[in-house]
Amino acid sequence: MLSSVRGVICFTLQLQLLQDAVADLPVHCVRHQVVGNWVFKLGPLADKRSACGHEHPDVEEHQPSRLVVDEAQGSKSQTVKLEDPNIASVGTKRGTWTMVYDEGFEVNVDGMSYFAFSNFTFEKKSNAKLEKPHNVSHCGQTMIGWYQNADRTKFGCYYGVKADDAKEAKALPSKPSLVEKKESTFDKPLDHQAQRKAVQRLNRKLGLLQLGWKAREVSKWNGRSMREVNAYVGIKRRMRRADFHREKFREQVSRQSSMGAQIFLQRESKLPKSWDWSDVHGMNYLEPVMDQADCGSCYAASSVRMLTARHKISLNDTSVLPWSISFPLHCSEYNQGCKGGYGFLLSKWSHDVGLLPATCMRYNTSGTCSLECDLKSLAGKRYRVANHRYVGSFYGHANEELIKEELYSNGPLAIGIEPDEDFMYYSDGIYKSTNPVRHTSREEWQQVDHGVLLVGYGEEDGQKYWRIQNSWGEDWGEDGFFRILRGQDESAIESMAEAADVVEDEQKGKRVEDLFMQLAAKADAASVQKHSF
């Protein structure tokens, strides 16, 4: 989302991170913890897709009970084996699966698709002096999730439990809400003087390190507290950056998995030396730079902008209407709206439900899932997403060459990055962190904190770079864009690249219509209940 209840990225006056802020789902599970034999408890299939007890968008404090499945007539169990790195099987039938970052997993096998978030509980401190409240991830269990057949005609709800976790799964406590920590410096507005001092220090450091990029003050940060600046990031941190990397290193050093025996080779492709979808033979397939404002919608902005660009490319028409960002942002049960989300899940939801033009739900930061158009009056074809995927077939398998090939062949990509605290002041040049973190190709998971749109690549003075559209407005960076070092996984930029295609909806928007009919029925029922007291 771009993350779980983990602290949002914070830029304090001293360019440090706040440790205990709150965001979306507080779960952290990686592939080796999920591999194994699972029992999926399946609710009955229906002709219409359901929210499975989740809100629109999903709300951390209101996760549905397993009774949604357990008390439904016709529920049954299905045994599924998940193998490292991405093979799923039901009996003799084989399919694929992938982690969705560290939040959950998607399985596609035997003509069915399953997705659910991993489970967690929030446990109180046992000793006021020695231990803080903390989240406990239950990686052998899932929350209530969704499953459906391949042609989007049958839908159901389910949850999963690993075979050796079945006993624990019966007695999990319900999940309480979390309380956000207040910090005086975190809520103190930035001003010109504070920014000027920070930028001067940063530019001196950049000069000494000869990193080749420059920083500048950003007027939009003046008057905003760090809590408000955080809202520009939709992938969240749960701890201080340095503490996180120490913890991750300890996890990675001692563990060996079957994945470790694999070698992810990068083959040299015969692609042009540079490419940019903002200028392909004089054609610009991108939407203008947007300002996401006080909403952690970067994942939605980057993913929907990817889908819009790819739709224009497939039609070879730069004049077609963009897709609505607010539709999946405010309506999807797979993400947490302005509190964060994941591009992979936005594309999945847009596959399951569909797409709407931007005129049906214009971008706003405080919107609800409500239409501004008459669905029955929409002219022309209706569209949906198809083939949502991680570059490399599953999460954790991307590399520079695979990303380049996907970018050149099919269009822009939604990617996640973990920029350092200096990123908020980026002005121009090829960005490289002043405090780089080195990654290895065998890592199951890399922390990312911000979702952006990869649009091109090139070289300057022998330095390879990616060119990326941000969603912080045109007055930030290089007219709203930035360049970042390519080929060295700088800021984890090559760890999570997400792609999807746009195709004509063979059901002509029926799933979108079903969604709004269900929301209207729910609103009517709530109104009746309210007035009955």
CORJOFEN-V63791 format. One record per residue. RES is the residue in one small letter. PHI is phi in whole degrees, -180 to 180 (none if undefined). BURIAL is b if it has 9 or more other C-alpha atoms within 8 Angstrom, else e. D_FIRST is the distance of its C-alpha to the first C-alpha in whole Angstrom. Layout:
RES & PHI & BURIAL & D_FIRST
RES & PHI & BURIAL & D_FIRST
This chain:
m & none & b & 0
l & -29 & b & 3
s & 164 & b & 4
s & -109 & b & 6
v & -64 & b & 9
r & -132 & b & 10
g & -64 & b & 12
v & -68 & b & 11
i & -66 & b & 12
c & -126 & b & 16
f & -116 & b & 19
t & -83 & b & 22
l & -60 & b & 25
q & -97 & e & 26
l & 57 & b & 23
q & -123 & b & 22
l & -102 & b & 19
l & -82 & b & 18
q & -83 & e & 18
d & -120 & b & 17
a & -74 & b & 15
v & -123 & b & 13
a & -140 & b & 9
d & -92 & b & 7
l & -74 & b & 8
p & -88 & b & 11
v & -136 & b & 11
h & -142 & b & 12
c & -132 & b & 14
v & -120 & b & 15
r & -56 & b & 17
h & -64 & e & 21
q & -80 & e & 20
v & -100 & b & 19
v & -54 & b & 22
g & 147 & e & 25
n & -92 & b & 27
w & -119 & b & 25
v & -113 & b & 26
f & -95 & b & 24
k & -90 & b & 26
l & -103 & b & 26
g & -75 & b & 27
p & -67 & b & 29
l & -81 & b & 28
a & -136 & e & 29
d & -76 & e & 29
k & -115 & b & 27
r & -73 & b & 23
s & -121 & e & 22
a & -77 & e & 19
c & 55 & b & 20
g & 88 & b & 20
h & -85 & b & 16
e & -90 & b & 16
h & -120 & b & 15
p & -74 & b & 13
d & -63 & b & 12
v & -121 & b & 13
e & -54 & b & 12
e & -75 & e & 16
h & -127 & e & 17
q & -80 & b & 16
p & -70 & b & 19
s & -80 & e & 22
r & -66 & b & 23
l & -63 & e & 26
v & -54 & b & 25
v & -96 & b & 26
d & -62 & b & 28
e & -95 & e & 31
a & -81 & b & 30
q & -67 & e & 34
g & 90 & e & 33
s & -66 & b & 31
k & -149 & e & 31
s & -115 & e & 30
q & -135 & e & 29
t & -90 & b & 29
v & -131 & b & 26
k & -105 & b & 26
l & -110 & b & 23
e & -112 & b & 25
d & -81 & b & 24
p & -96 & e & 22
n & -154 & b & 22
i & -99 & b & 25
a & -117 & b & 24
s & -143 & b & 28
v & -124 & b & 29
g & 63 & e & 33
t & -91 & e & 34
k & -92 & e & 32
r & -115 & b & 29
g & -146 & b & 26
t & -134 & b & 22
w & -151 & b & 19
t & -151 & b & 16
m & -66 & b & 13
v & -103 & b & 10
y & 53 & e & 9
d & -117 & b & 10
e & -98 & b & 8
g & 179 & b & 11
f & -152 & b & 13
e & -118 & b & 15
v & -124 & b & 19
n & -127 & b & 22
v & -156 & b & 25
d & 54 & e & 28
g & 76 & e & 27
m & -125 & b & 25
s & -122 & b & 21
y & -126 & b & 19
f & -143 & b & 15
a & -156 & b & 14
f & -78 & b & 12
s & -69 & b & 13
n & -89 & b & 16
f & -159 & b & 16
t & -132 & b & 18
f & -110 & b & 19
e & -107 & e & 22
k & -74 & e & 25
k & -68 & b & 26
s & -91 & e & 30
n & -142 & e & 31
a & -59 & e & 31
k & -91 & e & 32
l & -107 & e & 31
e & -142 & e & 27
k & -90 & b & 24
p & -59 & e & 22
h & -150 & e & 19
n & -92 & b & 17
v & -119 & b & 18
s & -82 & b & 16
h & -113 & b & 18
c & -75 & b & 17
g & -95 & b & 21
q & -143 & b & 19
t & -123 & b & 17
m & -74 & b & 16
i & -65 & b & 18
g & -128 & b & 16
w & -124 & b & 18
y & -142 & b & 21
q & -161 & b & 23
n & -87 & b & 25
a & -66 & e & 25
d & -95 & e & 27
r & 61 & e & 25
t & -116 & b & 28
k & -133 & b & 27
f & -136 & b & 24
g & -154 & b & 24
c & -113 & b & 22
y & -156 & b & 22
y & -144 & b & 21
g & -124 & b & 21
v & -140 & b & 23
k & -64 & b & 24
a & -55 & e & 28
d & -88 & e & 29
d & -109 & b & 26
a & -60 & b & 28
k & -66 & e & 30
e & -64 & e & 27
a & -65 & b & 25
k & -77 & e & 28
a & -131 & e & 28
l & -74 & e & 24
p & -70 & e & 24
s & -70 & e & 22
k & -93 & b & 19
p & -81 & e & 20
s & -77 & e & 18
l & -106 & e & 17
v & -105 & e & 19
e & -78 & e & 18
k & -77 & e & 20
k & -100 & e & 22
e & -135 & e & 24
s & -61 & e & 26
t & -69 & e & 26
f & -67 & b & 22
d & -103 & b & 23
k & -83 & b & 26
p & -66 & b & 26
l & -71 & b & 26
d & -139 & b & 30
h & -59 & b & 31
q & -65 & e & 33
a & -63 & b & 30
q & -65 & b & 29
r & -60 & b & 32
k & -64 & e & 32
a & -63 & b & 29
v & -69 & b & 29
q & -61 & e & 33
r & -62 & e & 32
l & -66 & b & 29
n & -65 & b & 31
r & -63 & e & 34
k & -65 & b & 32
l & -62 & b & 31
g & -66 & b & 34
l & -65 & e & 35
l & -83 & e & 33
q & 52 & e & 34
l & -82 & b & 30
g & 88 & b & 31
w & -132 & b & 29
k & -125 & b & 29
a & -114 & b & 27
r & -152 & e & 28
e & -66 & b & 28
v & -119 & b & 26
s & -60 & e & 27
k & -66 & e & 24
w & -77 & b & 23
n & -62 & b & 27
g & 86 & e & 27
r & -103 & b & 23
s & -80 & b & 22
m & -64 & b & 19
r & -64 & b & 18
e & -75 & b & 18
v & -61 & b & 17
n & -58 & b & 14
a & -64 & b & 13
y & -79 & b & 13
v & -117 & b & 10
g & -106 & b & 6
i & -118 & b & 5
k & -110 & b & 7
r & -94 & b & 10
r & -110 & b & 12
m & -158 & b & 15
r & -59 & b & 18
r & -57 & e & 17
a & -64 & e & 21
d & -62 & e & 20
f & -59 & b & 17
h & -69 & e & 19
r & -65 & e & 22
e & -65 & e & 20
k & -65 & e & 19
f & -61 & e & 22
r & -62 & e & 24
e & -65 & e & 22
q & -79 & e & 23
v & -62 & e & 26
s & -89 & e & 28
r & -93 & e & 26
q & -123 & e & 27
s & -128 & e & 26
s & -61 & e & 27
m & -64 & b & 25
g & -65 & e & 27
a & -80 & e & 30
q & -84 & e & 28
i & -119 & e & 28
f & -90 & e & 26
l & -78 & e & 29
q & -102 & e & 28
r & -87 & e & 31
e & -76 & e & 32
s & -99 & e & 32
k & -94 & e & 34
l & -105 & e & 32
p & -61 & e & 33
k & -65 & e & 33
s & -142 & e & 31
w & -157 & b & 29
d & -155 & b & 27
w & -73 & b & 26
s & -84 & b & 27
d & -154 & b & 30
v & -113 & b & 32
h & 53 & e & 35
g & 84 & e & 35
m & -102 & b & 32
n & -109 & b & 29
y & -93 & b & 26
l & -96 & b & 23
e & -82 & e & 23
p & -60 & e & 24
v & -58 & b & 21
m & -112 & b & 20
d & -114 & e & 19
q & -71 & b & 15
a & 62 & e & 17
d & -83 & b & 16
c & -151 & b & 13
g & -79 & b & 9
s & -104 & b & 9
c & -55 & b & 9
y & -64 & b & 7
a & -75 & b & 10
a & -60 & b & 13
s & -68 & b & 12
s & -71 & b & 12
v & -70 & b & 15
r & -64 & b & 17
m & -61 & b & 17
l & -64 & b & 18
t & -64 & b & 21
a & -62 & b & 22
r & -68 & b & 22
h & -66 & b & 24
k & -63 & b & 26
i & -65 & b & 27
s & -66 & e & 28
l & -90 & e & 30
n & 52 & e & 32
d & -144 & e & 31
t & -83 & b & 30
s & -97 & e & 31
v & -68 & e & 29
l & -62 & e & 26
p & -72 & b & 23
w & -80 & b & 20
s & -72 & b & 19
i & -79 & b & 15
s & -67 & b & 16
f & -59 & b & 17
p & -71 & b & 13
l & -61 & b & 12
h & -99 & b & 14
c & -112 & b & 15
s & -75 & b & 13
e & -84 & b & 13
y & -88 & b & 10
n & -132 & b & 7
q & -106 & b & 8
g & 63 & b & 9
c & -72 & b & 10
k & -90 & b & 8
g & 125 & b & 5
g & -178 & b & 3
y & -132 & b & 4
g & -61 & b & 8
f & -58 & b & 9
l & -76 & b & 9
l & -63 & b & 10
s & -66 & b & 13
k & -62 & b & 14
w & -63 & b & 14
s & -72 & b & 16
h & -76 & b & 18
d & -69 & b & 19
v & -107 & b & 19
g & 139 & b & 20
l & -118 & b & 20
l & -131 & b & 22
p & -66 & b & 23
a & -60 & b & 22
t & -69 & e & 26
c & -84 & b & 25
m & -162 & b & 22
r & -71 & b & 22
y & -66 & e & 19
n & -153 & e & 19
t & -95 & b & 17
s & -129 & e & 18
g & -79 & e & 19
t & -118 & e & 19
c & -80 & b & 19
s & -139 & e & 23
l & -82 & e & 24
e & -117 & e & 27
c & -142 & b & 29
d & -97 & e & 31
l & -58 & e & 29
k & -72 & e & 33
s & -99 & e & 34
l & -66 & e & 31
a & -89 & e & 33
g & 84 & e & 33
k & -75 & e & 31
r & -106 & b & 27
y & -132 & b & 25
r & -145 & b & 22
v & -89 & b & 19
a & -136 & b & 21
n & 55 & e & 20
h & -65 & b & 16
r & -163 & b & 16
y & -88 & b & 15
v & -63 & b & 18
g & 98 & b & 20
s & 84 & e & 20
f & -153 & b & 17
y & -61 & b & 14
g & 97 & b & 16
h & -119 & b & 19
a & -86 & b & 19
n & -157 & b & 21
e & -56 & b & 23
e & -68 & b & 25
l & -63 & b & 23
i & -66 & b & 21
k & -58 & b & 24
e & -63 & b & 25
e & -64 & b & 23
l & -61 & b & 22
y & -68 & b & 26
s & -77 & e & 27
n & -126 & e & 24
g & 125 & b & 22
p & -55 & b & 20
l & -126 & b & 16
a & -87 & b & 13
i & -134 & b & 12
g & -112 & b & 10
i & -135 & b & 12
e & -122 & b & 13
p & -71 & b & 16
d & -75 & b & 18
e & -65 & b & 19
d & -75 & b & 22
f & -62 & e & 19
m & -62 & e & 20
y & -105 & b & 23
y & -56 & b & 23
s & -116 & b & 26
d & -163 & b & 27
g & 103 & b & 28
i & -96 & b & 26
y & -67 & b & 23
k & -141 & b & 24
s & -63 & b & 22
t & -76 & b & 25
n & -132 & e & 24
p & -66 & e & 23
v & -116 & e & 21
r & -88 & e & 23
h & -113 & e & 21
t & -119 & e & 23
s & -70 & e & 22
r & -96 & e & 22
e & -69 & b & 19
e & -75 & e & 17
w & -155 & b & 14
q & -129 & e & 13
q & -67 & e & 11
v & -132 & b & 9
d & -130 & b & 9
h & -155 & b & 9
g & -103 & b & 9
v & -141 & b & 12
l & -110 & b & 15
l & -81 & b & 18
v & -120 & b & 21
g & -170 & b & 24
y & -150 & b & 25
g & -176 & b & 29
e & -139 & b & 31
e & -143 & e & 33
d & 51 & e & 35
g & 82 & e & 35
q & -98 & e & 31
k & -79 & b & 28
y & -146 & b & 25
w & -98 & b & 22
r & -108 & b & 22
i & -136 & b & 19
q & -93 & b & 19
n & -94 & b & 17
s & -125 & b & 16
w & -111 & b & 18
g & 90 & b & 21
e & -75 & b & 24
d & -86 & b & 25
w & -109 & b & 23
g & 64 & b & 24
e & -89 & b & 26
d & 57 & e & 26
g & 94 & b & 22
f & -108 & b & 22
f & -148 & b & 22
r & -114 & b & 23
i & -142 & b & 22
l & -52 & b & 24
r & -109 & b & 24
g & 95 & b & 25
q & -124 & e & 24
d & 53 & b & 20
e & -58 & b & 20
s & 55 & b & 17
a & 62 & b & 15
i & -68 & b & 16
e & -103 & b & 17
s & -93 & b & 15
m & -149 & b & 12
a & -111 & b & 14
e & -117 & b & 13
a & -133 & b & 16
a & -165 & b & 17
d & -116 & b & 21
v & -114 & b & 22
v & -132 & e & 25
e & -66 & b & 27
d & -82 & b & 27
e & -66 & e & 30
q & -97 & e & 29
k & 54 & b & 29
g & 82 & b & 27
k & -61 & e & 28
r & -69 & b & 24
v & -65 & b & 23
e & -63 & b & 26
d & -59 & b & 26
l & -58 & b & 23
f & -73 & e & 24
m & -66 & e & 27
q & -67 & e & 26
l & -65 & e & 24
a & -65 & e & 28
a & -65 & e & 29
k & -65 & e & 27
a & -65 & e & 27
d & -64 & e & 31
a & -65 & e & 31
a & -67 & e & 30
s & -67 & e & 32
v & -63 & e & 35
q & -63 & e & 34
k & -63 & e & 34
h & -86 & e & 37
s & -85 & e & 39
f & -98 & e & 39
